[in-house]
Amino acid sequence: MNSKIILSSGAAVFVAAMALDAPVWAATGVQIGASGKTYASNGIQCALHPVKGFSPLVMAGLYSPKATAKATVSLNGTNVASANFISPDAQVWLANGANTVRVELNGRTADSYSFDGSLTNPNQPNICIPDTSGNAVSGALEYANSLKSYATVTPGCALNGATGQVQPYINLFDNGSYLLNVSVNNVPKTQLNGTTRKSTPVFLSPGLNVISAANGSLSTDYFVRNGGTGSCQLP
């Protein structure tokens, strides 16, 4: 089975390569191992890592486990989690390049799943971060390749009314009269239209953040910012 790439809500969701043990592909969006006792996601998703920011992730663990079932989940030969009846699966954050996720029930039963996290561009820190090399920086502003939007380069620091926390932020602008749907780390936030709403502040989570501005199906602009620890100190 061939790998596919699907773009969803301005962020890439990469549907994975087939598993090493030829698992059955379930209708529920998971792949079941040859043993019939383990599973893994059928594709790589992009989610917020608590430190690194927007990063590739899969789930793996026990499939329909019995009360006594136990398993060890590993990534590229390193144990990352344990699974049991109460906590049957775990998040597995993937590395760049080829990844092997293994769910081992005992010394004789184990299923392996292969996920391709290869980068399409060396400028990307991971496959969830889009290539923004087509954008242009001029002074304190970064302009999208489409020229439909631009953003401040250096984050400021302000109180986020939604969280009650002091966080780094940037400002995103509509560079005309475009209808732009703004998302941050694949979560829809607001809409710009260039007239009644020309700009919006975008607060940053820890690590790398992907800000997108989609002009319907015509174009999607991307900006990548590092939110550091996700907090800052007011001057």
FIKOLZA-1660 file (N, C-alpha, C; in steps of 0.1 Angstrom, whole numbers, plus 5000, padded with zeros to 4 digits):
% residues 235
   i   px   py   pz ch aa at
   1 5008 4988 5000  A  M  N
   1 5000 5000 5000  A  M CA
   1 5009 5012 5000  A  M  C
   2 5006 5022 4991  A  N  N
   2 5014 5034 4990  A  N CA
   2 5010 5044 5001  A  N  C
   3 5020 5052 5004  A  S  N
   3 5018 5063 5013  A  S CA
   3 5010 5074 5006  A  S  C
   4 5003 5082 5014  A  K  N
   4 4996 5094 5009  A  K CA
   4 4999 5106 5018  A  K  C
   5 4997 5118 5012  A  I  N
   5 4998 5130 5020  A  I CA
   5 4985 5137 5018  A  I  C
   6 4979 5141 5029  A  I  N
   6 4966 5148 5029  A  I CA
   6 4968 5161 5037  A  I  C
   7 4963 5173 5031  A  L  N
   7 4964 5185 5038  A  L CA
   7 4950 5188 5044  A  L  C
   8 4950 5192 5057  A  S  N
   8 4938 5194 5064  A  S CA
   8 4939 5206 5072  A  S  C
   9 4930 5216 5070  A  S  N
   9 4929 5228 5078  A  S CA
   9 4942 5236 5079  A  S  C
  10 4949 5236 5068  A  G  N
  10 4962 5244 5067  A  G CA
  10 4974 5237 5073  A  G  C
  11 4972 5225 5078  A  A  N
  11 4984 5217 5083  A  A CA
  11 4984 5203 5078  A  A  C
  12 4995 5198 5076  A  A  N
  12 4996 5185 5069  A  A CA
  12 4993 5174 5078  A  A  C
  13 4985 5164 5074  A  V  N
  13 4984 5152 5081  A  V CA
  13 4989 5141 5071  A  V  C
  14 4999 5134 5075  A  F  N
  14 5006 5125 5066  A  F CA
  14 5001 5111 5069  A  F  C
  15 4994 5104 5059  A  V  N
  15 4990 5091 5061  A  V CA
  15 5001 5081 5059  A  V  C
  16 5003 5072 5068  A  A  N
  16 5016 5065 5069  A  A CA
  16 5018 5054 5059  A  A  C
  17 5030 5049 5059  A  A  N
  17 5034 5037 5052  A  A CA
  17 5029 5025 5058  A  A  C
  18 5029 5014 5051  A  M  N
  18 5024 5001 5056  A  M CA
  18 5033 4996 5067  A  M  C
  19 5028 4988 5076  A  A  N
  19 5035 4983 5088  A  A CA
  19 5044 4971 5083  A  A  C
  20 5054 4968 5091  A  L  N
  20 5064 4958 5087  A  L CA
  20 5058 4944 5088  A  L  C
  21 5048 4942 5097  A  D  N
  21 5042 4929 5099  A  D CA
  21 5029 4927 5091  A  D  C
  22 5027 4935 5081  A  A  N
  22 5015 4934 5073  A  A CA
  22 5002 4935 5080  A  A  C
  23 5000 4945 5088  A  P  N
  23 4988 4946 5096  A  P CA
  23 4975 4947 5087  A  P  C
  24 4964 4944 5093  A  V  N
  24 4951 4947 5087  A  V CA
  24 4947 4961 5089  A  V  C
  25 4942 4968 5078  A  W  N
  25 4938 4982 5080  A  W CA
  25 4924 4982 5084  A  W  C
  26 4921 4987 5096  A  A  N
  26 4908 4987 5102  A  A CA
  26 4900 4999 5097  A  A  C
  27 4886 4998 5097  A  A  N
  27 4877 5008 5092  A  A CA
  27 4877 5020 5102  A  A  C
  28 4883 5018 5114  A  T  N
  28 4882 5029 5124  A  T CA
  28 4894 5038 5123  A  T  C
  29 4902 5037 5113  A  G  N
  29 4914 5046 5112  A  G CA
  29 4926 5042 5119  A  G  C
  30 4927 5029 5123  A  V  N
  30 4939 5023 5129  A  V CA
  30 4943 5011 5121  A  V  C
  31 4955 5007 5123  A  Q  N
  31 4960 4994 5117  A  Q CA
  31 4963 4984 5128  A  Q  C
  32 4958 4972 5126  A  I  N
  32 4959 4962 5136  A  I CA
  32 4970 4953 5132  A  I  C
  33 4979 4950 5142  A  G  N
  33 4991 4941 5139  A  G CA
  33 4987 4927 5136  A  G  C
  34 4997 4920 5131  A  A  N
  34 4995 4906 5126  A  A CA
  34 4990 4897 5138  A  A  C
  35 4994 4900 5150  A  S  N
  35 4990 4892 5161  A  S CA
  35 4975 4894 5165  A  S  C
  36 4969 4905 5160  A  G  N
  36 4955 4908 5163  A  G CA
  36 4953 4914 5177  A  G  C
  37 4964 4916 5184  A  K  N
  37 4964 4921 5198  A  K CA
  37 4969 4935 5200  A  K  C
  38 4975 4941 5189  A  T  N
  38 4980 4955 5190  A  T CA
  38 4976 4963 5179  A  T  C
  39 4977 4976 5180  A  Y  N
  39 4974 4985 5169  A  Y CA
  39 4983 4997 5169  A  Y  C
  40 4982 5005 5158  A  A  N
  40 4989 5018 5157  A  A CA
  40 4980 5026 5148  A  A  C
  41 4982 5039 5149  A  S  N
  41 4975 5048 5140  A  S CA
  41 4978 5045 5126  A  S  C
  42 4969 5047 5117  A  N  N
  42 4972 5044 5103  A  N CA
  42 4978 5056 5096  A  N  C
  43 4981 5067 5103  A  G  N
  43 4988 5078 5098  A  G CA
  43 4994 5087 5108  A  G  C
  44 5003 5096 5104  A  I  N
  44 5009 5105 5113  A  I CA
  44 5001 5118 5114  A  I  C
  45 4999 5122 5126  A  Q  N
  45 4991 5134 5128  A  Q CA
  45 5001 5145 5134  A  Q  C
  46 4997 5157 5133  A  C  N
  46 5005 5168 5138  A  C CA
  46 4998 5174 5150  A  C  C
  47 5005 5175 5161  A  A  N
  47 4999 5179 5174  A  A CA
  47 5010 5187 5182  A  A  C
  48 5005 5193 5192  A  L  N
  48 5014 5201 5201  A  L CA
  48 5022 5193 5211  A  L  C
  49 5035 5192 5209  A  H  N
  49 5043 5186 5219  A  H CA
  49 5045 5196 5230  A  H  C
  50 5045 5192 5243  A  P  N
  50 5046 5202 5254  A  P CA
  50 5058 5210 5254  A  P  C
  51 5069 5206 5247  A  V  N
  51 5081 5214 5247  A  V CA
  51 5085 5218 5233  A  V  C
  52 5084 5209 5224  A  K  N
  52 5089 5211 5210  A  K CA
  52 5079 5219 5201  A  K  C
  53 5067 5219 5205  A  G  N
  53 5057 5225 5197  A  G CA
  53 5051 5216 5186  A  G  C
  54 5047 5221 5175  A  F  N
  54 5040 5213 5165  A  F CA
  54 5049 5202 5160  A  F  C
  55 5045 5189 5162  A  S  N
  55 5054 5178 5159  A  S CA
  55 5045 5166 5155  A  S  C
  56 5052 5156 5148  A  P  N
  56 5045 5144 5144  A  P CA
  56 5042 5134 5155  A  P  C
  57 5031 5128 5154  A  L  N
  57 5026 5120 5165  A  L CA
  57 5018 5108 5160  A  L  C
  58 5019 5096 5166  A  V  N
  58 5010 5085 5164  A  V CA
  58 5006 5079 5177  A  V  C
  59 4995 5071 5177  A  M  N
  59 4991 5064 5189  A  M CA
  59 4994 5049 5186  A  M  C
  60 4998 5042 5197  A  A  N
  60 5000 5027 5196  A  A CA
  60 4998 5021 5209  A  A  C
  61 4994 5008 5208  A  G  N
  61 4991 5001 5221  A  G CA
  61 4984 4988 5218  A  G  C
  62 4976 4984 5228  A  L  N
  62 4968 4971 5229  A  L CA
  62 4955 4973 5221  A  L  C
  63 4951 4963 5214  A  Y  N
  63 4938 4963 5207  A  Y CA
  63 4929 4953 5214  A  Y  C
  64 4918 4959 5218  A  S  N
  64 4908 4951 5226  A  S CA
  64 4914 4942 5236  A  S  C
  65 4921 4948 5246  A  P  N
  65 4929 4940 5255  A  P CA
  65 4921 4933 5266  A  P  C
  66 4926 4922 5271  A  K  N
  66 4920 4915 5282  A  K CA
  66 4925 4922 5295  A  K  C
  67 4918 4919 5306  A  A  N
  67 4921 4926 5318  A  A CA
  67 4936 4924 5323  A  A  C
  68 4942 4913 5319  A  T  N
  68 4956 4910 5323  A  T CA
  68 4966 4914 5313  A  T  C
  69 4962 4920 5302  A  A  N
  69 4971 4923 5291  A  A CA
  69 4981 4934 5295  A  A  C
  70 4993 4932 5290  A  K  N
  70 5004 4942 5292  A  K CA
  70 5012 4943 5280  A  K  C
  71 5018 4955 5277  A  A  N
  71 5027 4956 5266  A  A CA
  71 5037 4967 5268  A  A  C
  72 5048 4967 5260  A  T  N
  72 5057 4977 5260  A  T CA
  72 5057 4984 5246  A  T  C
  73 5057 4997 5246  A  V  N
  73 5057 5004 5233  A  V CA
  73 5071 5011 5231  A  V  C
  74 5077 5008 5220  A  S  N
  74 5090 5014 5217  A  S CA
  74 5091 5021 5204  A  S  C
  75 5100 5031 5203  A  L  N
  75 5102 5038 5191  A  L CA
  75 5117 5037 5187  A  L  C
  76 5119 5031 5175  A  N  N
  76 5133 5029 5170  A  N CA
  76 5142 5022 5181  A  N  C
  77 5137 5012 5187  A  G  N
  77 5144 5004 5197  A  G CA
  77 5145 5010 5211  A  G  C
  78 5139 5021 5214  A  T  N
  78 5139 5027 5227  A  T CA
  78 5125 5026 5233  A  T  C
  79 5123 5021 5245  A  N  N
  79 5110 5020 5251  A  N CA
  79 5106 5034 5255  A  N  C
  80 5093 5037 5251  A  V  N
  80 5087 5050 5254  A  V CA
  80 5075 5050 5263  A  V  C
  81 5069 5038 5264  A  A  N
  81 5057 5037 5273  A  A CA
  81 5053 5023 5276  A  A  C
  82 5045 5021 5286  A  S  N
  82 5039 5008 5289  A  S CA
  82 5024 5009 5287  A  S  C
  83 5018 4998 5283  A  A  N
  83 5003 4997 5281  A  A CA
  83 4997 4986 5289  A  A  C
  84 4985 4988 5293  A  N  N
  84 4978 4977 5300  A  N CA
  84 4963 4979 5298  A  N  C
  85 4954 4972 5305  A  F  N
  85 4940 4972 5303  A  F CA
  85 4935 4986 5306  A  F  C
  86 4940 4992 5317  A  I  N
  86 4935 5005 5321  A  I CA
  86 4940 5017 5312  A  I  C
  87 4953 5016 5308  A  S  N
  87 4959 5025 5299  A  S CA
  87 4964 5018 5286  A  S  C
  88 4955 5015 5277  A  P  N
  88 4958 5006 5266  A  P CA
  88 4967 5011 5255  A  P  C
  89 4969 5024 5255  A  D  N
  89 4977 5030 5244  A  D CA
  89 4985 5042 5248  A  D  C
  90 4994 5047 5240  A  A  N
  90 5002 5058 5243  A  A CA
  90 5005 5066 5231  A  A  C
  91 5009 5079 5234  A  Q  N
  91 5014 5088 5223  A  Q CA
  91 5028 5085 5220  A  Q  C
  92 5031 5084 5207  A  V  N
  92 5045 5082 5203  A  V CA
  92 5049 5094 5194  A  V  C
  93 5058 5102 5199  A  W  N
  93 5063 5114 5191  A  W CA
  93 5074 5109 5182  A  W  C
  94 5073 5111 5169  A  L  N
  94 5082 5105 5159  A  L CA
  94 5094 5114 5157  A  L  C
  95 5105 5108 5153  A  A  N
  95 5117 5114 5149  A  A CA
  95 5117 5117 5134  A  A  C
  96 5126 5125 5129  A  N  N
  96 5128 5128 5114  A  N CA
  96 5133 5115 5108  A  N  C
  97 5128 5112 5096  A  G  N
  97 5133 5100 5089  A  G CA
  97 5124 5088 5091  A  G  C
  98 5130 5076 5090  A  A  N
  98 5122 5064 5091  A  A CA
  98 5120 5061 5106  A  A  C
  99 5108 5057 5110  A  N  N
  99 5104 5054 5123  A  N CA
  99 5098 5040 5124  A  N  C
 100 5102 5032 5134  A  T  N
 100 5096 5019 5137  A  T CA
 100 5090 5019 5151  A  T  C
 101 5077 5018 5151  A  V  N
 101 5070 5017 5164  A  V CA
 101 5067 5002 5166  A  V  C
 102 5071 4997 5178  A  R  N
 102 5069 4983 5181  A  R CA
 102 5061 4982 5194  A  R  C
 103 5051 4973 5193  A  V  N
 103 5043 4970 5205  A  V CA
 103 5046 4955 5209  A  V  C
 104 5052 4953 5220  A  E  N
 104 5056 4939 5224  A  E CA
 104 5048 4935 5236  A  E  C
 105 5041 4923 5235  A  L  N
 105 5033 4918 5245  A  L CA
 105 5042 4909 5254  A  L  C
 106 5051 4901 5248  A  N  N
 106 5060 4893 5256  A  N CA
 106 5072 4890 5247  A  N  C
 107 5081 4881 5251  A  G  N
 107 5092 4879 5243  A  G CA
 107 5090 4872 5230  A  G  C
 108 5078 4867 5228  A  R  N
 108 5074 4860 5216  A  R CA
 108 5064 4867 5207  A  R  C
 109 5057 4876 5212  A  T  N
 109 5046 4883 5205  A  T CA
 109 5049 4898 5204  A  T  C
 110 5051 4903 5192  A  A  N
 110 5053 4917 5190  A  A CA
 110 5049 4921 5176  A  A  C
 111 5044 4933 5174  A  D  N
 111 5040 4938 5161  A  D CA
 111 5048 4951 5159  A  D  C
 112 5053 4953 5147  A  S  N
 112 5060 4965 5143  A  S CA
 112 5053 4973 5132  A  S  C
 113 5053 4986 5133  A  Y  N
 113 5047 4995 5124  A  Y CA
 113 5057 5006 5119  A  Y  C
 114 5056 5008 5106  A  S  N
 114 5066 5017 5100  A  S CA
 114 5059 5031 5096  A  S  C
 115 5066 5042 5100  A  F  N
 115 5061 5055 5096  A  F CA
 115 5072 5063 5090  A  F  C
 116 5070 5070 5079  A  D  N
 116 5080 5077 5072  A  D CA
 116 5079 5092 5076  A  D  C
 117 5089 5097 5084  A  G  N
 117 5089 5111 5088  A  G CA
 117 5100 5118 5080  A  G  C
 118 5103 5114 5068  A  S  N
 118 5113 5121 5060  A  S CA
 118 5109 5135 5057  A  S  C
 119 5119 5144 5057  A  L  N
 119 5117 5158 5054  A  L CA
 119 5117 5160 5039  A  L  C
 120 5109 5169 5034  A  T  N
 120 5109 5173 5020  A  T CA
 120 5118 5184 5017  A  T  C
 121 5123 5191 5028  A  N  N
 121 5131 5203 5026  A  N CA
 121 5140 5203 5039  A  N  C
 122 5153 5205 5037  A  P  N
 122 5162 5206 5049  A  P CA
 122 5160 5217 5058  A  P  C
 123 5152 5227 5054  A  N  N
 123 5149 5239 5062  A  N CA
 123 5138 5235 5073  A  N  C
 124 5131 5223 5071  A  Q  N
 124 5121 5220 5080  A  Q CA
 124 5126 5213 5092  A  Q  C
 125 5122 5217 5104  A  P  N
 125 5127 5210 5116  A  P CA
 125 5120 5196 5118  A  P  C
 126 5108 5195 5113  A  N  N
 126 5101 5182 5113  A  N CA
 126 5090 5183 5102  A  N  C
 127 5084 5171 5099  A  I  N
 127 5074 5171 5088  A  I CA
 127 5062 5179 5090  A  I  C
 128 5059 5183 5102  A  C  N
 128 5047 5191 5105  A  C CA
 128 5049 5206 5103  A  C  C
 129 5062 5210 5101  A  I  N
 129 5065 5224 5099  A  I CA
 129 5066 5227 5084  A  I  C
 130 5058 5235 5079  A  P  N
 130 5058 5238 5064  A  P CA
 130 5071 5246 5060  A  P  C
 131 5075 5245 5048  A  D  N
 131 5086 5252 5043  A  D CA
 131 5081 5267 5039  A  D  C
 132 5087 5276 5046  A  T  N
 132 5083 5290 5044  A  T CA
 132 5094 5298 5037  A  T  C
 133 5103 5291 5031  A  S  N
 133 5115 5298 5024  A  S CA
 133 5110 5307 5013  A  S  C
 134 5098 5306 5008  A  G  N
 134 5093 5315 4998  A  G CA
 134 5088 5328 5004  A  G  C
 135 5087 5329 5017  A  N  N
 135 5083 5342 5023  A  N CA
 135 5095 5351 5022  A  N  C
 136 5092 5364 5024  A  A  N
 136 5102 5375 5023  A  A CA
 136 5102 5383 5036  A  A  C
 137 5113 5385 5042  A  V  N
 137 5114 5393 5054  A  V CA
 137 5119 5407 5050  A  V  C
 138 5112 5417 5055  A  S  N
 138 5116 5431 5052  A  S CA
 138 5115 5439 5065  A  S  C
 139 5127 5441 5071  A  G  N
 139 5127 5448 5084  A  G CA
 139 5120 5440 5095  A  G  C
 140 5110 5445 5101  A  A  N
 140 5104 5438 5112  A  A CA
 140 5092 5429 5108  A  A  C
 141 5090 5428 5095  A  L  N
 141 5078 5421 5089  A  L CA
 141 5082 5409 5080  A  L  C
 142 5075 5399 5080  A  E  N
 142 5076 5388 5071  A  E CA
 142 5064 5387 5062  A  E  C
 143 5066 5388 5049  A  Y  N
 143 5055 5387 5039  A  Y CA
 143 5054 5373 5033  A  Y  C
 144 5041 5368 5033  A  A  N
 144 5039 5355 5027  A  A CA
 144 5042 5356 5012  A  A  C
 145 5045 5344 5006  A  N  N
 145 5048 5343 4992  A  N CA
 145 5037 5348 4983  A  N  C
 146 5024 5347 4988  A  S  N
 146 5013 5351 4980  A  S CA
 146 5011 5366 4981  A  S  C
 147 5017 5373 4991  A  L  N
 147 5016 5387 4994  A  L CA
 147 5002 5390 4999  A  L  C
 148 4994 5380 5003  A  K  N
 148 4981 5383 5009  A  K CA
 148 4981 5386 5024  A  K  C
 149 4992 5382 5030  A  S  N
 149 4993 5384 5045  A  S CA
 149 5007 5387 5049  A  S  C
 150 5009 5393 5060  A  Y  N
 150 5022 5394 5066  A  Y CA
 150 5022 5394 5081  A  Y  C
 151 5033 5392 5088  A  A  N
 151 5033 5390 5102  A  A CA
 151 5046 5396 5108  A  A  C
 152 5045 5401 5120  A  T  N
 152 5057 5406 5127  A  T CA
 152 5067 5394 5129  A  T  C
 153 5079 5398 5128  A  V  N
 153 5090 5387 5129  A  V CA
 153 5093 5384 5144  A  V  C
 154 5095 5394 5152  A  T  N
 154 5100 5392 5166  A  T CA
 154 5088 5392 5175  A  T  C
 155 5085 5381 5183  A  P  N
 155 5074 5381 5192  A  P CA
 155 5075 5392 5202  A  P  C
 156 5063 5397 5206  A  G  N
 156 5062 5406 5217  A  G CA
 156 5057 5398 5229  A  G  C
 157 5054 5405 5240  A  C  N
 157 5050 5399 5252  A  C CA
 157 5038 5406 5258  A  C  C
 158 5027 5398 5261  A  A  N
 158 5015 5405 5265  A  A CA
 158 5006 5395 5273  A  A  C
 159 4997 5400 5280  A  L  N
 159 4987 5392 5288  A  L CA
 159 4977 5386 5278  A  L  C
 160 4976 5373 5278  A  N  N
 160 4966 5366 5270  A  N CA
 160 4953 5365 5278  A  N  C
 161 4943 5373 5274  A  G  N
 161 4930 5373 5281  A  G CA
 161 4923 5359 5281  A  G  C
 162 4926 5351 5271  A  A  N
 162 4919 5338 5271  A  A CA
 162 4925 5328 5281  A  A  C
 163 4938 5330 5284  A  T  N
 163 4944 5320 5293  A  T CA
 163 4948 5326 5306  A  T  C
 164 4948 5340 5307  A  G  N
 164 4952 5346 5319  A  G CA
 164 4967 5346 5322  A  G  C
 165 4975 5342 5311  A  Q  N
 165 4989 5340 5312  A  Q CA
 165 4996 5351 5304  A  Q  C
 166 5008 5355 5308  A  V  N
 166 5016 5364 5300  A  V CA
 166 5024 5355 5290  A  V  C
 167 5022 5357 5277  A  Q  N
 167 5027 5349 5266  A  Q CA
 167 5033 5357 5255  A  Q  C
 168 5043 5351 5248  A  P  N
 168 5047 5357 5236  A  P CA
 168 5037 5357 5225  A  P  C
 169 5037 5367 5216  A  Y  N
 169 5027 5368 5205  A  Y CA
 169 5033 5375 5193  A  Y  C
 170 5027 5373 5182  A  I  N
 170 5030 5381 5170  A  I CA
 170 5017 5387 5165  A  I  C
 171 5018 5397 5156  A  N  N
 171 5006 5402 5150  A  N CA
 171 5006 5397 5135  A  N  C
 172 4994 5393 5131  A  L  N
 172 4992 5388 5117  A  L CA
 172 4983 5398 5110  A  L  C
 173 4986 5402 5098  A  F  N
 173 4979 5412 5090  A  F CA
 173 4974 5407 5077  A  F  C
 174 4962 5412 5073  A  D  N
 174 4957 5410 5060  A  D CA
 174 4963 5421 5051  A  D  C
 175 4969 5417 5040  A  N  N
 175 4977 5427 5031  A  N CA
 175 4968 5431 5020  A  N  C
 176 4955 5434 5022  A  G  N
 176 4946 5438 5012  A  G CA
 176 4932 5437 5017  A  G  C
 177 4923 5432 5009  A  S  N
 177 4909 5430 5013  A  S CA
 177 4905 5415 5011  A  S  C
 178 4914 5406 5015  A  Y  N
 178 4912 5392 5013  A  Y CA
 178 4905 5386 5025  A  Y  C
 179 4897 5376 5023  A  L  N
 179 4890 5369 5034  A  L CA
 179 4899 5357 5038  A  L  C
 180 4906 5359 5050  A  L  N
 180 4916 5349 5054  A  L CA
 180 4911 5342 5067  A  L  C
 181 4911 5329 5067  A  N  N
 181 4908 5321 5078  A  N CA
 181 4921 5318 5085  A  N  C
 182 4922 5322 5098  A  V  N
 182 4935 5321 5105  A  V CA
 182 4934 5309 5115  A  V  C
 183 4944 5301 5114  A  S  N
 183 4945 5290 5123  A  S CA
 183 4959 5290 5129  A  S  C
 184 4960 5284 5142  A  V  N
 184 4973 5283 5148  A  V CA
 184 4974 5269 5153  A  V  C
 185 4985 5262 5148  A  N  N
 185 4987 5248 5151  A  N CA
 185 4975 5240 5147  A  N  C
 186 4969 5243 5136  A  N  N
 186 4958 5235 5130  A  N CA
 186 4945 5238 5137  A  N  C
 187 4944 5248 5146  A  V  N
 187 4932 5251 5154  A  V CA
 187 4927 5264 5148  A  V  C
 188 4915 5265 5142  A  P  N
 188 4909 5277 5137  A  P CA
 188 4908 5288 5149  A  P  C
 189 4912 5300 5146  A  K  N
 189 4912 5311 5156  A  K CA
 189 4903 5322 5152  A  K  C
 190 4904 5328 5140  A  T  N
 190 4896 5340 5137  A  T CA
 190 4896 5341 5122  A  T  C
 191 4890 5352 5117  A  Q  N
 191 4890 5355 5103  A  Q CA
 191 4893 5370 5101  A  Q  C
 192 4901 5372 5091  A  L  N
 192 4905 5386 5087  A  L CA
 192 4898 5389 5074  A  L  C
 193 4895 5402 5072  A  N  N
 193 4889 5405 5059  A  N CA
 193 4894 5418 5053  A  N  C
 194 4904 5424 5059  A  G  N
 194 4911 5435 5053  A  G CA
 194 4904 5448 5055  A  G  C
 195 4891 5448 5060  A  T  N
 195 4884 5461 5062  A  T CA
 195 4880 5462 5077  A  T  C
 196 4870 5455 5081  A  T  N
 196 4866 5456 5095  A  T CA
 196 4875 5449 5105  A  T  C
 197 4883 5439 5100  A  R  N
 197 4893 5432 5108  A  R CA
 197 4905 5430 5100  A  R  C
 198 4915 5439 5102  A  K  N
 198 4927 5440 5094  A  K CA
 198 4938 5431 5100  A  K  C
 199 4938 5430 5113  A  S  N
 199 4949 5422 5119  A  S CA
 199 4944 5415 5132  A  S  C
 200 4952 5406 5137  A  T  N
 200 4949 5399 5149  A  T CA
 200 4962 5395 5156  A  T  C
 201 4962 5396 5170  A  P  N
 201 4973 5390 5177  A  P CA
 201 4973 5375 5177  A  P  C
 202 4984 5368 5177  A  V  N
 202 4985 5354 5177  A  V CA
 202 4994 5350 5188  A  V  C
 203 4989 5344 5199  A  F  N
 203 4997 5340 5210  A  F CA
 203 5003 5327 5207  A  F  C
 204 5016 5325 5212  A  L  N
 204 5024 5313 5209  A  L CA
 204 5024 5303 5220  A  L  C
 205 5024 5291 5217  A  S  N
 205 5026 5280 5226  A  S CA
 205 5041 5276 5227  A  S  C
 206 5045 5268 5237  A  P  N
 206 5059 5265 5238  A  P CA
 206 5064 5258 5225  A  P  C
 207 5076 5260 5221  A  G  N
 207 5082 5254 5209  A  G CA
 207 5077 5260 5196  A  G  C
 208 5078 5253 5185  A  L  N
 208 5075 5258 5172  A  L CA
 208 5059 5259 5170  A  L  C
 209 5055 5270 5164  A  N  N
 209 5041 5272 5162  A  N CA
 209 5039 5275 5147  A  N  C
 210 5029 5269 5141  A  V  N
 210 5025 5271 5127  A  V CA
 210 5013 5280 5126  A  V  C
 211 5014 5292 5121  A  I  N
 211 5003 5301 5119  A  I CA
 211 4999 5301 5104  A  I  C
 212 4986 5298 5101  A  S  N
 212 4982 5298 5087  A  S CA
 212 4971 5308 5084  A  S  C
 213 4971 5313 5072  A  A  N
 213 4960 5322 5068  A  A CA
 213 4956 5317 5054  A  A  C
 214 4944 5311 5054  A  A  N
 214 4939 5305 5042  A  A CA
 214 4928 5314 5035  A  A  C
 215 4931 5317 5022  A  N  N
 215 4922 5324 5014  A  N CA
 215 4913 5314 5006  A  N  C
 216 4904 5308 5013  A  G  N
 216 4896 5297 5007  A  G CA
 216 4904 5286 5002  A  G  C
 217 4901 5281 4990  A  S  N
 217 4909 5271 4984  A  S CA
 217 4920 5277 4974  A  S  C
 218 4921 5290 4974  A  L  N
 218 4930 5297 4965  A  L CA
 218 4944 5296 4969  A  L  C
 219 4947 5299 4982  A  S  N
 219 4960 5299 4987  A  S CA
 219 4960 5298 5002  A  S  C
 220 4971 5293 5008  A  T  N
 220 4973 5293 5022  A  T CA
 220 4987 5298 5026  A  T  C
 221 4987 5308 5034  A  D  N
 221 5000 5314 5038  A  D CA
 221 5004 5307 5051  A  D  C
 222 5017 5305 5053  A  Y  N
 222 5022 5300 5065  A  Y CA
 222 5033 5308 5072  A  Y  C
 223 5033 5309 5085  A  F  N
 223 5044 5316 5092  A  F CA
 223 5047 5307 5104  A  F  C
 224 5060 5305 5107  A  V  N
 224 5065 5297 5117  A  V CA
 224 5072 5305 5128  A  V  C
 225 5068 5304 5140  A  R  N
 225 5074 5311 5151  A  R CA
 225 5077 5302 5163  A  R  C
 226 5088 5305 5170  A  N  N
 226 5092 5297 5181  A  N CA
 226 5087 5305 5194  A  N  C
 227 5078 5298 5201  A  G  N
 227 5073 5304 5213  A  G CA
 227 5081 5302 5226  A  G  C
 228 5093 5296 5224  A  G  N
 228 5102 5294 5236  A  G CA
 228 5095 5285 5246  A  G  C
 229 5095 5290 5258  A  T  N
 229 5088 5282 5269  A  T CA
 229 5073 5284 5269  A  T  C
 230 5068 5293 5261  A  G  N
 230 5054 5296 5261  A  G CA
 230 5050 5307 5270  A  G  C
 231 5060 5313 5277  A  S  N
 231 5058 5324 5287  A  S CA
 231 5068 5334 5285  A  S  C
 232 5066 5346 5290  A  C  N
 232 5075 5357 5289  A  C CA
 232 5073 5367 5300  A  C  C
 233 5082 5377 5301  A  Q  N
 233 5081 5386 5312  A  Q CA
 233 5078 5400 5306  A  Q  C
 234 5068 5406 5311  A  L  N
 234 5065 5420 5307  A  L CA
 234 5076 5430 5310  A  L  C
 235 5078 5439 5302  A  P  N
 235 5089 5449 5304  A  P CA
 235 5085 5458 5316  A  P  C
% end
